[in-house]
Amino acid sequence: MKHSDPATIGTAHPTLTDDLATLTDRLRNEAEPFAVATVVRTISVTAAKAGAKAVIGADGSIFGGWIGGGCARSAVVKAAKAAIEDGETKLISIQPEELLAELGVEAGDNREGIQFAKNMCPSQGTMDIFVEPVLPRPKLVILGSSPVAVALAKQGPSIGFDCVAYAPLDDLSAFPEYCEWIDGFGVPENSNADRFVVVSTQGRGDVAALEAALAARSKHIAFVGSNRKIAALKNKLREKDIQEADLDRISGPAGLDLGAITPEEIALSILAELLMVRRKGQRGTDIHLI
């Protein structure tokens, strides 16, 4: 992706809203994390006015838009990078030093959710900027085409997962059209999105699927099968020199103990487990898997 030259930001005219909408749509489709910075208030003379926007990448690059000159850029870029890192919105107030002193704060202070920064420009105006992170939707990576795998693909999007199914080509037609289909088990090593992997192969390529799952960066790996089967498969993986620390990443039998019987019920129990993993710590309490 071509990034805007930082030297031109602050001198060019603001990018049109339609252009930014196209840009953000493309970033979402590419699973690229970014933040949208919006000027919500200005006082006195400032280069940008309320409503000005910029789209900022995880590395601090400004992909498009305009939020004023260098007086605001460093503080906004720093806040955008932090927002993308922790997933939390930020509100920045950039003010002259004397106004910060009147409020009893210093540059870098955070009071009641507002981060303060010093305006070093001659304009000596005030700008309040809201920074919102836009992170890729988490991916539910399904290896195998069992009835449980298909049920997972159907249910996953209802709780916010984008689904990708990896299976032999002849089996992929069982999955819903809104799920991405990939022939075989060639899971890419890295992804911008958080990935949650479920292996549900039912004896068709179990070892190959687990090897692919272990080679990919993910938040969680779950295997649909009994404790006995998991133990046997781990022994086969040991014979392939898979390290014990990697084998410990395989969680199974997949899902919470809900008494599930049907494929749809088992899929629900697995998604409940994945939801617990995904949301762990987000409500201020630790969640322990059963």
FENFENRA-V795060 format. One record per residue. N is the residue number from 1. RES is the residue in one small letter. PHI is phi in whole degrees, 0 to 359 (999 if undefined). D_LAST is the distance of its C-alpha to the last C-alpha in whole Angstrom. Layout:
n/res/phi/d_last
N/RES/PHI/D_LAST
N/RES/PHI/D_LAST
This chain:
n/res/phi/d_last
1/m/999/43
2/k/276/46
3/h/266/46
4/s/291/48
5/d/288/51
6/p/303/50
7/a/292/54
8/t/268/54
9/i/290/51
10/g/107/53
11/t/245/57
12/a/279/56
13/h/284/56
14/p/302/52
15/t/291/50
16/l/296/51
17/t/303/48
18/d/299/48
19/d/296/48
20/l/294/45
21/a/296/43
22/t/296/44
23/l/297/43
24/t/293/39
25/d/298/39
26/r/294/39
27/l/297/37
28/r/298/34
29/n/296/35
30/e/271/35
31/a/54/32
32/e/263/33
33/p/289/32
34/f/204/35
35/a/228/36
36/v/252/39
37/a/258/41
38/t/235/43
39/v/286/46
40/v/256/46
41/r/201/48
42/t/226/52
43/i/229/54
44/s/68/58
45/v/276/58
46/t/223/55
47/a/292/55
48/a/256/53
49/k/246/53
50/a/305/50
51/g/103/48
52/a/295/48
53/k/227/45
54/a/216/44
55/v/251/41
56/i/236/40
57/g/274/38
58/a/296/35
59/d/268/38
60/g/93/40
61/s/291/42
62/i/267/44
63/f/285/44
64/g/182/46
65/g/90/47
66/w/199/49
67/i/228/48
68/g/106/51
69/g/277/53
70/g/295/52
71/c/300/51
72/a/260/48
73/r/301/47
74/s/297/45
75/a/293/44
76/v/290/42
77/v/298/41
78/k/299/39
79/a/293/38
80/a/296/37
81/k/297/35
82/a/294/33
83/a/295/32
84/i/292/31
85/e/291/29
86/d/256/27
87/g/76/27
88/e/253/29
89/t/290/32
90/k/228/35
91/l/235/39
92/i/248/41
93/s/241/45
94/i/260/48
95/q/224/51
96/p/298/54
97/e/301/54
98/e/291/56
99/l/288/53
100/l/298/50
101/a/296/52
102/e/297/53
103/l/278/50
104/g/76/49
105/v/234/47
106/e/238/47
107/a/303/46
108/g/100/42
109/d/289/41
110/n/234/39
111/r/231/39
112/e/52/37
113/g/85/36
114/i/254/39
115/q/265/40
116/f/258/44
117/a/222/46
118/k/265/49
119/n/273/52
120/m/264/54
121/c/277/56
122/p/300/60
123/s/299/59
124/q/54/57
125/g/272/55
126/t/243/52
127/m/228/49
128/d/252/46
129/i/231/43
130/f/262/40
131/v/242/37
132/e/242/35
133/p/283/32
134/v/235/32
135/l/255/29
136/p/300/28
137/r/296/26
138/p/295/22
139/k/253/23
140/l/264/21
141/v/263/22
142/i/250/22
143/l/251/23
144/g/112/25
145/s/231/26
146/s/293/24
147/p/304/24
148/v/294/20
149/a/299/21
150/v/295/24
151/a/296/22
152/l/299/20
153/a/296/23
154/k/284/24
155/q/269/21
156/g/305/21
157/p/299/24
158/s/292/23
159/i/242/20
160/g/98/22
161/f/265/22
162/d/272/25
163/c/256/25
164/v/231/26
165/a/252/26
166/y/247/28
167/a/195/29
168/p/304/32
169/l/307/35
170/d/294/36
171/d/263/32
172/l/290/32
173/s/294/34
174/a/287/31
175/f/274/29
176/p/295/30
177/e/295/33
178/y/283/31
179/c/266/29
180/e/290/30
181/w/250/31
182/i/228/32
183/d/287/33
184/g/88/32
185/f/244/29
186/g/279/31
187/v/286/28
188/p/301/30
189/e/296/29
190/n/237/29
191/s/204/28
192/n/291/29
193/a/272/26
194/d/294/22
195/r/244/21
196/f/237/18
197/v/257/18
198/v/236/17
199/v/260/19
200/s/224/20
201/t/265/23
202/q/51/23
203/g/87/25
204/r/258/28
205/g/83/28
206/d/305/24
207/v/294/25
208/a/299/27
209/a/293/25
210/l/293/22
211/e/299/25
212/a/296/26
213/a/296/22
214/l/291/22
215/a/280/26
216/a/259/25
217/r/289/24
218/s/206/20
219/k/279/17
220/h/198/15
221/i/234/15
222/a/239/13
223/f/243/15
224/v/270/15
225/g/170/16
226/s/283/15
227/n/301/15
228/r/296/18
229/k/293/19
230/i/299/17
231/a/298/19
232/a/295/22
233/l/292/22
234/k/295/21
235/n/297/24
236/k/296/26
237/l/290/25
238/r/299/26
239/e/296/30
240/k/264/30
241/d/66/30
242/i/287/26
243/q/289/25
244/e/299/22
245/a/299/21
246/d/288/21
247/l/298/19
248/d/294/16
249/r/285/16
250/i/279/15
251/s/259/11
252/g/185/11
253/p/300/11
254/a/296/11
255/g/100/9
256/l/281/6
257/d/280/7
258/l/255/10
259/g/76/13
260/a/293/14
261/i/235/18
262/t/283/20
263/p/304/20
264/e/293/20
265/e/291/17
266/i/296/15
267/a/300/16
268/l/299/15
269/s/294/11
270/i/290/12
271/l/296/14
272/a/298/11
273/e/295/9
274/l/297/12
275/l/296/13
276/m/296/10
277/v/295/11
278/r/296/15
279/r/267/15
280/k/305/13
281/g/84/16
282/q/281/19
283/r/248/18
284/g/81/19
285/t/228/16
286/d/279/13
287/i/249/10
288/h/253/6
289/l/287/4
290/i/284/0
